[in-house]
């Protein structure tokens, strides 16, 4: 599933992404952080809505 998310970012948005570390940062809501080639966050795979208060985004 993460591979598909990375492919989507590439195909639809022209972003190159790889898996990063969430390091228990509540900002990523327990999901898997996706980073671009420069280490900038470009997405979060499978965040938990419990941590987001039910919202689709947390930060």
N, CA, C, O and CB atoms as a CASP TS submission, in Angstrom:
PFRMAT TS
TARGET T0000
AUTHOR 0000-0000-0000
METHOD Language model
MODEL 1
PARENT N/A
ATOM      1  N   UNK     1       0.814  -1.194   0.000  1.00  0.00           N
ATOM      2  CA  UNK     1       0.000   0.000   0.000  1.00  0.00           C
ATOM      3  C   UNK     1       0.860   1.261   0.000  1.00  0.00           C
ATOM      4  O   UNK     1       0.529   2.233  -0.679  1.00  0.00           O
ATOM      5  CB  UNK     1      -0.927  -0.004   1.196  1.00  0.00           C
ATOM      6  N   UNK     2       1.953   1.256   0.750  1.00  0.00           N
ATOM      7  CA  UNK     2       2.823   2.436   0.766  1.00  0.00           C
ATOM      8  C   UNK     2       3.400   2.656  -0.628  1.00  0.00           C
ATOM      9  O   UNK     2       3.511   3.790  -1.094  1.00  0.00           O
ATOM     10  CB  UNK     2       3.965   2.275   1.814  1.00  0.00           C
ATOM     11  N   UNK     3       3.761   1.569  -1.281  1.00  0.00           N
ATOM     12  CA  UNK     3       4.309   1.667  -2.635  1.00  0.00           C
ATOM     13  C   UNK     3       3.304   2.344  -3.574  1.00  0.00           C
ATOM     14  O   UNK     3       3.686   3.149  -4.424  1.00  0.00           O
ATOM     15  CB  UNK     3       4.683   0.265  -3.170  1.00  0.00           C
ATOM     16  N   UNK     4       2.032   2.016  -3.415  1.00  0.00           N
ATOM     17  CA  UNK     4       0.998   2.628  -4.247  1.00  0.00           C
ATOM     18  C   UNK     4       0.849   4.111  -3.937  1.00  0.00           C
ATOM     19  O   UNK     4       0.621   4.913  -4.843  1.00  0.00           O
ATOM     20  CB  UNK     4      -0.338   1.914  -4.046  1.00  0.00           C
ATOM     21  N   UNK     5       0.974   4.483  -2.673  1.00  0.00           N
ATOM     22  CA  UNK     5       0.892   5.900  -2.296  1.00  0.00           C
ATOM     23  C   UNK     5       2.049   6.682  -2.907  1.00  0.00           C
ATOM     24  O   UNK     5       1.860   7.798  -3.392  1.00  0.00           O
ATOM     25  CB  UNK     5       0.895   6.056  -0.759  1.00  0.00           C
ATOM     26  N   UNK     6       3.233   6.105  -2.884  1.00  0.00           N
ATOM     27  CA  UNK     6       4.408   6.756  -3.473  1.00  0.00           C
ATOM     28  C   UNK     6       4.230   6.889  -4.984  1.00  0.00           C
ATOM     29  O   UNK     6       4.557   7.926  -5.560  1.00  0.00           O
ATOM     30  CB  UNK     6       5.699   5.959  -3.148  1.00  0.00           C
ATOM     31  N   UNK     7       3.714   5.841  -5.624  1.00  0.00           N
ATOM     32  CA  UNK     7       3.463   5.890  -7.071  1.00  0.00           C
ATOM     33  C   UNK     7       2.433   6.966  -7.407  1.00  0.00           C
ATOM     34  O   UNK     7       2.572   7.663  -8.412  1.00  0.00           O
ATOM     35  CB  UNK     7       2.979   4.516  -7.582  1.00  0.00           C
ATOM     36  N   UNK     8       1.403   7.106  -6.576  1.00  0.00           N
ATOM     37  CA  UNK     8       0.385   8.128  -6.784  1.00  0.00           C
ATOM     38  C   UNK     8       1.001   9.529  -6.717  1.00  0.00           C
ATOM     39  O   UNK     8       0.737  10.366  -7.580  1.00  0.00           O
ATOM     40  CB  UNK     8      -0.735   7.986  -5.740  1.00  0.00           C
ATOM     41  N   UNK     9       1.818   9.781  -5.696  1.00  0.00           N
ATOM     42  CA  UNK     9       2.455  11.094  -5.571  1.00  0.00           C
ATOM     43  C   UNK     9       3.289  11.409  -6.803  1.00  0.00           C
ATOM     44  O   UNK     9       3.303  12.545  -7.276  1.00  0.00           O
ATOM     45  CB  UNK     9       3.332  11.152  -4.313  1.00  0.00           C
ATOM     46  N   UNK    10       3.980  10.407  -7.319  1.00  0.00           N
ATOM     47  CA  UNK    10       4.808  10.595  -8.504  1.00  0.00           C
ATOM     48  C   UNK    10       3.950  10.861  -9.738  1.00  0.00           C
ATOM     49  O   UNK    10       4.192  11.810 -10.485  1.00  0.00           O
ATOM     50  CB  UNK    10       5.694   9.370  -8.733  1.00  0.00           C
ATOM     51  N   UNK    11       2.959  10.021  -9.938  1.00  0.00           N
ATOM     52  CA  UNK    11       2.118  10.104 -11.136  1.00  0.00           C
ATOM     53  C   UNK    11       1.252  11.361 -11.151  1.00  0.00           C
ATOM     54  O   UNK    11       1.205  12.064 -12.160  1.00  0.00           O
ATOM     55  CB  UNK    11       1.231   8.874 -11.235  1.00  0.00           C
ATOM     56  N   UNK    12       0.578  11.647 -10.063  1.00  0.00           N
ATOM     57  CA  UNK    12      -0.403  12.728 -10.039  1.00  0.00           C
ATOM     58  C   UNK    12       0.177  14.097  -9.693  1.00  0.00           C
ATOM     59  O   UNK    12      -0.380  15.123 -10.085  1.00  0.00           O
ATOM     60  CB  UNK    12      -1.472  12.397  -9.065  1.00  0.00           C
ATOM     61  N   UNK    13       1.289  14.120  -8.962  1.00  0.00           N
ATOM     62  CA  UNK    13       1.816  15.397  -8.482  1.00  0.00           C
ATOM     63  C   UNK    13       3.273  15.646  -8.850  1.00  0.00           C
ATOM     64  O   UNK    13       3.829  16.696  -8.526  1.00  0.00           O
ATOM     65  CB  UNK    13       1.670  15.468  -7.003  1.00  0.00           C
ATOM     66  N   UNK    14       3.897  14.672  -9.533  1.00  0.00           N
ATOM     67  CA  UNK    14       5.287  14.844  -9.946  1.00  0.00           C
ATOM     68  C   UNK    14       6.270  14.875  -8.784  1.00  0.00           C
ATOM     69  O   UNK    14       7.358  15.435  -8.911  1.00  0.00           O
ATOM     70  CB  UNK    14       5.421  16.103 -10.736  1.00  0.00           C
ATOM     71  N   UNK    15       5.897  14.276  -7.647  1.00  0.00           N
ATOM     72  CA  UNK    15       6.754  14.266  -6.462  1.00  0.00           C
ATOM     73  C   UNK    15       7.455  12.919  -6.316  1.00  0.00           C
ATOM     74  O   UNK    15       6.835  11.866  -6.471  1.00  0.00           O
ATOM     75  CB  UNK    15       5.934  14.578  -5.200  1.00  0.00           C
ATOM     76  N   UNK    16       8.724  12.962  -6.022  1.00  0.00           N
ATOM     77  CA  UNK    16       9.461  11.754  -5.695  1.00  0.00           C
ATOM     78  C   UNK    16       9.452  11.627  -4.182  1.00  0.00           C
ATOM     79  O   UNK    16       9.846  12.558  -3.480  1.00  0.00           O
ATOM     80  CB  UNK    16      10.923  11.787  -6.267  1.00  0.00           C
ATOM     81  N   UNK    17       9.010  10.492  -3.677  1.00  0.00           N
ATOM     82  CA  UNK    17       8.897  10.320  -2.227  1.00  0.00           C
ATOM     83  C   UNK    17       9.524   9.009  -1.795  1.00  0.00           C
ATOM     84  O   UNK    17       9.637   8.063  -2.574  1.00  0.00           O
ATOM     85  CB  UNK    17       7.429  10.372  -1.787  1.00  0.00           C
ATOM     86  N   UNK    18       9.928   8.977  -0.535  1.00  0.00           N
ATOM     87  CA  UNK    18      10.416   7.751   0.094  1.00  0.00           C
ATOM     88  C   UNK    18       9.881   7.726   1.523  1.00  0.00           C
ATOM     89  O   UNK    18       9.366   8.725   2.025  1.00  0.00           O
ATOM     90  CB  UNK    18      11.995   7.671   0.067  1.00  0.00           C
ATOM     91  N   UNK    19      10.010   6.592   2.154  1.00  0.00           N
ATOM     92  CA  UNK    19       9.496   6.437   3.516  1.00  0.00           C
ATOM     93  C   UNK    19      10.440   7.103   4.498  1.00  0.00           C
ATOM     94  O   UNK    19      11.654   6.917   4.420  1.00  0.00           O
ATOM     95  CB  UNK    19       9.311   4.947   3.872  1.00  0.00           C
ATOM     96  N   UNK    20       9.887   7.878   5.424  1.00  0.00           N
ATOM     97  CA  UNK    20      10.663   8.523   6.477  1.00  0.00           C
ATOM     98  C   UNK    20      10.316   7.912   7.816  1.00  0.00           C
ATOM     99  O   UNK    20       9.658   6.873   7.882  1.00  0.00           O
ATOM    100  CB  UNK    20      10.411  10.039   6.497  1.00  0.00           C
ATOM    101  N   UNK    21      10.752   8.545   8.869  1.00  0.00           N
ATOM    102  CA  UNK    21      10.488   8.085  10.230  1.00  0.00           C
ATOM    103  C   UNK    21       9.515   9.017  10.900  1.00  0.00           C
ATOM    104  O   UNK    21       9.693  10.233  10.839  1.00  0.00           O
ATOM    105  CB  UNK    21      11.783   7.989  11.044  1.00  0.00           C
ATOM    106  N   UNK    22       8.486   8.486  11.542  1.00  0.00           N
ATOM    107  CA  UNK    22       7.540   9.352  12.233  1.00  0.00           C
ATOM    108  C   UNK    22       8.025   9.710  13.634  1.00  0.00           C
ATOM    109  O   UNK    22       7.584  10.712  14.196  1.00  0.00           O
ATOM    110  CB  UNK    22       6.178   8.682  12.310  1.00  0.00           C
ATOM    111  N   UNK    23       8.900   8.931  14.193  1.00  0.00           N
ATOM    112  CA  UNK    23       9.485   9.132  15.522  1.00  0.00           C
ATOM    113  C   UNK    23       8.467   9.575  16.571  1.00  0.00           C
ATOM    114  O   UNK    23       8.748  10.432  17.410  1.00  0.00           O
ATOM    115  CB  UNK    23      10.588  10.151  15.439  1.00  0.00           C
ATOM    116  N   UNK    24       7.309   8.988  16.506  1.00  0.00           N
ATOM    117  CA  UNK    24       6.261   9.232  17.492  1.00  0.00           C
ATOM    118  C   UNK    24       5.823  10.695  17.551  1.00  0.00           C
ATOM    119  O   UNK    24       5.233  11.119  18.545  1.00  0.00           O
ATOM    120  CB  UNK    24       6.735   8.795  18.850  1.00  0.00           C
ATOM    121  N   UNK    25       6.098  11.460  16.519  1.00  0.00           N
ATOM    122  CA  UNK    25       5.654  12.853  16.472  1.00  0.00           C
ATOM    123  C   UNK    25       4.147  12.861  16.268  1.00  0.00           C
ATOM    124  O   UNK    25       3.667  12.301  15.282  1.00  0.00           O
ATOM    125  CB  UNK    25       6.382  13.650  15.334  1.00  0.00           C
ATOM    126  N   UNK    26       3.385  13.477  17.164  1.00  0.00           N
ATOM    127  CA  UNK    26       1.926  13.473  17.024  1.00  0.00           C
ATOM    128  C   UNK    26       1.442  14.137  15.732  1.00  0.00           C
ATOM    129  O   UNK    26       0.306  13.926  15.309  1.00  0.00           O
ATOM    130  CB  UNK    26       1.300  14.169  18.209  1.00  0.00           C
ATOM    131  N   UNK    27       2.289  14.922  15.122  1.00  0.00           N
ATOM    132  CA  UNK    27       1.925  15.589  13.881  1.00  0.00           C
ATOM    133  C   UNK    27       1.610  14.584  12.766  1.00  0.00           C
ATOM    134  O   UNK    27       0.801  14.874  11.884  1.00  0.00           O
ATOM    135  CB  UNK    27       3.048  16.520  13.443  1.00  0.00           C
ATOM    136  N   UNK    28       2.241  13.409  12.801  1.00  0.00           N
ATOM    137  CA  UNK    28       2.040  12.406  11.750  1.00  0.00           C
ATOM    138  C   UNK    28       0.929  11.426  12.110  1.00  0.00           C
ATOM    139  O   UNK    28       0.631  10.525  11.327  1.00  0.00           O
ATOM    140  CB  UNK    28       3.337  11.643  11.492  1.00  0.00           C
ATOM    141  N   UNK    29       0.321  11.582  13.259  1.00  0.00           N
ATOM    142  CA  UNK    29      -0.866  10.817  13.676  1.00  0.00           C
ATOM    143  C   UNK    29      -0.688   9.313  13.581  1.00  0.00           C
ATOM    144  O   UNK    29      -1.620   8.601  13.206  1.00  0.00           O
ATOM    145  CB  UNK    29      -2.044  11.219  12.844  1.00  0.00           C
ATOM    146  N   UNK    30       0.483   8.826  13.912  1.00  0.00           N
ATOM    147  CA  UNK    30       0.710   7.386  13.902  1.00  0.00           C
ATOM    148  C   UNK    30       0.869   6.796  12.509  1.00  0.00           C
ATOM    149  O   UNK    30       0.946   5.577  12.359  1.00  0.00           O
ATOM    150  CB  UNK    30      -0.412   6.705  14.594  1.00  0.00           C
ATOM    151  N   UNK    31       0.919   7.647  11.485  1.00  0.00           N
ATOM    152  CA  UNK    31       1.063   7.171  10.114  1.00  0.00           C
ATOM    153  C   UNK    31       2.518   7.089   9.692  1.00  0.00           C
ATOM    154  O   UNK    31       3.425   7.365  10.477  1.00  0.00           O
ATOM    155  CB  UNK    31       0.307   8.072   9.167  1.00  0.00           C
ATOM    156  N   UNK    32       2.726   6.709   8.449  1.00  0.00           N
ATOM    157  CA  UNK    32       4.069   6.587   7.887  1.00  0.00           C
ATOM    158  C   UNK    32       4.372   7.856   7.102  1.00  0.00           C
ATOM    159  O   UNK    32       3.688   8.169   6.127  1.00  0.00           O
ATOM    160  CB  UNK    32       4.198   5.315   6.978  1.00  0.00           C
ATOM    161  N   UNK    33       5.380   8.570   7.521  1.00  0.00           N
ATOM    162  CA  UNK    33       5.768   9.823   6.887  1.00  0.00           C
ATOM    163  C   UNK    33       6.410   9.543   5.528  1.00  0.00           C
ATOM    164  O   UNK    33       7.244   8.646   5.405  1.00  0.00           O
ATOM    165  CB  UNK    33       6.738  10.617   7.794  1.00  0.00           C
ATOM    166  N   UNK    34       6.018  10.315   4.505  1.00  0.00           N
ATOM    167  CA  UNK    34       6.613  10.229   3.179  1.00  0.00           C
ATOM    168  C   UNK    34       7.381  11.516   2.922  1.00  0.00           C
ATOM    169  O   UNK    34       6.845  12.613   3.082  1.00  0.00           O
ATOM    170  CB  UNK    34       5.529   9.988   2.080  1.00  0.00           C
ATOM    171  N   UNK    35       8.643  11.375   2.520  1.00  0.00           N
ATOM    172  CA  UNK    35       9.538  12.522   2.314  1.00  0.00           C
ATOM    173  C   UNK    35       9.937  12.635   0.857  1.00  0.00           C
ATOM    174  O   UNK    35      10.007  11.634   0.143  1.00  0.00           O
ATOM    175  CB  UNK    35      10.792  12.399   3.193  1.00  0.00           C
ATOM    176  N   UNK    36      10.203  13.877   0.410  1.00  0.00           N
ATOM    177  CA  UNK    36      10.740  14.045  -0.935  1.00  0.00           C
ATOM    178  C   UNK    36      12.253  13.853  -0.893  1.00  0.00           C
ATOM    179  O   UNK    36      12.805  13.527   0.158  1.00  0.00           O
ATOM    180  CB  UNK    36      10.373  15.444  -1.515  1.00  0.00           C
ATOM    181  N   UNK    37      12.920  14.049  -2.011  1.00  0.00           N
ATOM    182  CA  UNK    37      14.355  13.834  -2.105  1.00  0.00           C
ATOM    183  C   UNK    37      15.194  14.733  -1.219  1.00  0.00           C
ATOM    184  O   UNK    37      16.360  14.436  -0.960  1.00  0.00           O
ATOM    185  CB  UNK    37      14.778  14.013  -3.494  1.00  0.00           C
ATOM    186  N   UNK    38      14.606  15.847  -0.743  1.00  0.00           N
ATOM    187  CA  UNK    38      15.329  16.779   0.113  1.00  0.00           C
ATOM    188  C   UNK    38      14.954  16.624   1.582  1.00  0.00           C
ATOM    189  O   UNK    38      15.390  17.409   2.425  1.00  0.00           O
ATOM    190  CB  UNK    38      15.067  18.199  -0.333  1.00  0.00           C
ATOM    191  N   UNK    39      14.141  15.607   1.889  1.00  0.00           N
ATOM    192  CA  UNK    39      13.752  15.362   3.273  1.00  0.00           C
ATOM    193  C   UNK    39      12.551  16.168   3.741  1.00  0.00           C
ATOM    194  O   UNK    39      12.265  16.220   4.938  1.00  0.00           O
ATOM    195  CB  UNK    39      14.897  15.649   4.159  1.00  0.00           C
ATOM    196  N   UNK    40      11.847  16.796   2.805  1.00  0.00           N
ATOM    197  CA  UNK    40      10.665  17.587   3.139  1.00  0.00           C
ATOM    198  C   UNK    40       9.434  16.668   3.135  1.00  0.00           C
ATOM    199  O   UNK    40       9.241  15.914   2.181  1.00  0.00           O
ATOM    200  CB  UNK    40      10.482  18.777   2.129  1.00  0.00           C
ATOM    201  N   UNK    41       8.608  16.716   4.175  1.00  0.00           N
ATOM    202  CA  UNK    41       7.399  15.881   4.197  1.00  0.00           C
ATOM    203  C   UNK    41       6.459  16.224   3.037  1.00  0.00           C
ATOM    204  O   UNK    41       6.148  17.391   2.802  1.00  0.00           O
ATOM    205  CB  UNK    41       6.661  16.050   5.536  1.00  0.00           C
ATOM    206  N   UNK    42       6.014  15.190   2.319  1.00  0.00           N
ATOM    207  CA  UNK    42       5.072  15.393   1.216  1.00  0.00           C
ATOM    208  C   UNK    42       3.752  14.665   1.445  1.00  0.00           C
ATOM    209  O   UNK    42       2.799  14.863   0.692  1.00  0.00           O
ATOM    210  CB  UNK    42       5.692  14.926  -0.090  1.00  0.00           C
ATOM    211  N   UNK    43       3.686  13.833   2.469  1.00  0.00           N
ATOM    212  CA  UNK    43       2.446  13.126   2.760  1.00  0.00           C
ATOM    213  C   UNK    43       2.607  12.205   3.949  1.00  0.00           C
ATOM    214  O   UNK    43       3.717  11.960   4.421  1.00  0.00           O
ATOM    215  CB  UNK    43       1.989  12.334   1.551  1.00  0.00           C
ATOM    216  N   UNK    44       1.493  11.704   4.423  1.00  0.00           N
ATOM    217  CA  UNK    44       1.476  10.738   5.517  1.00  0.00           C
ATOM    218  C   UNK    44       0.566   9.603   5.090  1.00  0.00           C
ATOM    219  O   UNK    44      -0.597   9.824   4.754  1.00  0.00           O
ATOM    220  CB  UNK    44       0.995  11.388   6.869  1.00  0.00           C
ATOM    221  N   UNK    45       1.096   8.383   5.104  1.00  0.00           N
ATOM    222  CA  UNK    45       0.318   7.212   4.734  1.00  0.00           C
ATOM    223  C   UNK    45      -0.376   6.641   5.958  1.00  0.00           C
ATOM    224  O   UNK    45       0.264   6.382   6.977  1.00  0.00           O
ATOM    225  CB  UNK    45       1.209   6.152   4.076  1.00  0.00           C
ATOM    226  N   UNK    46      -1.664   6.449   5.861  1.00  0.00           N
ATOM    227  CA  UNK    46      -2.462   5.784   6.881  1.00  0.00           C
ATOM    228  C   UNK    46      -2.414   6.446   8.259  1.00  0.00           C
ATOM    229  O   UNK    46      -2.145   5.769   9.252  1.00  0.00           O
ATOM    230  CB  UNK    46      -2.013   4.379   7.006  1.00  0.00           C
ATOM    231  N   UNK    47      -2.674   7.776   8.342  1.00  0.00           N
ATOM    232  CA  UNK    47      -2.736   8.401   9.670  1.00  0.00           C
ATOM    233  C   UNK    47      -3.981   7.932  10.408  1.00  0.00           C
ATOM    234  O   UNK    47      -4.982   7.586   9.782  1.00  0.00           O
ATOM    235  CB  UNK    47      -2.730   9.946   9.555  1.00  0.00           C
ATOM    236  N   UNK    48      -3.926   7.919  11.705  1.00  0.00           N
ATOM    237  CA  UNK    48      -5.064   7.511  12.519  1.00  0.00           C
ATOM    238  C   UNK    48      -5.933   8.719  12.828  1.00  0.00           C
ATOM    239  O   UNK    48      -5.442   9.710  13.368  1.00  0.00           O
ATOM    240  CB  UNK    48      -4.596   6.833  13.821  1.00  0.00           C
ATOM    241  N   UNK    49      -7.208   8.652  12.496  1.00  0.00           N
ATOM    242  CA  UNK    49      -8.120   9.768  12.766  1.00  0.00           C
ATOM    243  C   UNK    49      -8.309   9.988  14.257  1.00  0.00           C
ATOM    244  O   UNK    49      -8.703  11.076  14.677  1.00  0.00           O
ATOM    245  CB  UNK    49      -9.470   9.522  12.108  1.00  0.00           C
ATOM    246  N   UNK    50      -8.037   8.979  15.051  1.00  0.00           N
ATOM    247  CA  UNK    50      -8.132   9.139  16.504  1.00  0.00           C
ATOM    248  C   UNK    50      -7.176  10.229  16.957  1.00  0.00           C
ATOM    249  O   UNK    50      -7.522  11.053  17.804  1.00  0.00           O
ATOM    250  CB  UNK    50      -7.821   7.807  17.233  1.00  0.00           C
ATOM    251  N   UNK    51      -5.964  10.235  16.390  1.00  0.00           N
ATOM    252  CA  UNK    51      -4.963  11.233  16.750  1.00  0.00           C
ATOM    253  C   UNK    51      -5.269  12.593  16.140  1.00  0.00           C
ATOM    254  O   UNK    51      -4.765  13.610  16.617  1.00  0.00           O
ATOM    255  CB  UNK    51      -3.588  10.773  16.313  1.00  0.00           C
ATOM    256  N   UNK    52      -6.083  12.627  15.098  1.00  0.00           N
ATOM    257  CA  UNK    52      -6.400  13.877  14.406  1.00  0.00           C
ATOM    258  C   UNK    52      -7.712  14.475  14.878  1.00  0.00           C
ATOM    259  O   UNK    52      -8.151  15.493  14.345  1.00  0.00           O
ATOM    260  CB  UNK    52      -6.455  13.648  12.913  1.00  0.00           C
ATOM    261  N   UNK    53      -8.336  13.870  15.853  1.00  0.00           N
ATOM    262  CA  UNK    53      -9.637  14.367  16.305  1.00  0.00           C
ATOM    263  C   UNK    53     -10.713  14.205  15.248  1.00  0.00           C
ATOM    264  O   UNK    53     -11.672  14.977  15.205  1.00  0.00           O
ATOM    265  CB  UNK    53      -9.530  15.822  16.699  1.00  0.00           C
ATOM    266  N   UNK    54     -10.552  13.180  14.377  1.00  0.00           N
ATOM    267  CA  UNK    54     -11.535  12.920  13.343  1.00  0.00           C
ATOM    268  C   UNK    54     -11.319  13.699  12.058  1.00  0.00           C
ATOM    269  O   UNK    54     -11.998  13.445  11.063  1.00  0.00           O
ATOM    270  CB  UNK    54     -12.875  13.218  13.865  1.00  0.00           C
ATOM    271  N   UNK    55     -10.380  14.649  12.059  1.00  0.00           N
ATOM    272  CA  UNK    55     -10.108  15.434  10.838  1.00  0.00           C
ATOM    273  C   UNK    55      -9.285  14.608   9.871  1.00  0.00           C
ATOM    274  O   UNK    55      -8.637  13.635  10.256  1.00  0.00           O
ATOM    275  CB  UNK    55      -9.369  16.759  11.174  1.00  0.00           C
ATOM    276  N   UNK    56      -9.320  15.012   8.602  1.00  0.00           N
ATOM    277  CA  UNK    56      -8.531  14.311   7.585  1.00  0.00           C
ATOM    278  C   UNK    56      -7.056  14.711   7.650  1.00  0.00           C
ATOM    279  O   UNK    56      -6.197  13.944   7.215  1.00  0.00           O
ATOM    280  CB  UNK    56      -9.090  14.601   6.186  1.00  0.00           C
ATOM    281  N   UNK    57      -6.747  15.882   8.180  1.00  0.00           N
ATOM    282  CA  UNK    57      -5.362  16.319   8.330  1.00  0.00           C
ATOM    283  C   UNK    57      -5.114  16.725   9.766  1.00  0.00           C
ATOM    284  O   UNK    57      -6.043  17.103  10.480  1.00  0.00           O
ATOM    285  CB  UNK    57      -5.040  17.484   7.375  1.00  0.00           C
ATOM    286  N   UNK    58      -3.873  16.649  10.190  1.00  0.00           N
ATOM    287  CA  UNK    58      -3.542  16.938  11.595  1.00  0.00           C
ATOM    288  C   UNK    58      -2.750  18.219  11.745  1.00  0.00           C
ATOM    289  O   UNK    58      -2.927  18.927  12.737  1.00  0.00           O
ATOM    290  CB  UNK    58      -2.758  15.789  12.199  1.00  0.00           C
ATOM    291  N   UNK    59      -1.898  18.538  10.817  1.00  0.00           N
ATOM    292  CA  UNK    59      -1.006  19.693  10.997  1.00  0.00           C
ATOM    293  C   UNK    59      -1.352  20.798  10.036  1.00  0.00           C
ATOM    294  O   UNK    59      -0.707  21.847  10.044  1.00  0.00           O
ATOM    295  CB  UNK    59       0.450  19.288  10.813  1.00  0.00           C
TER
END
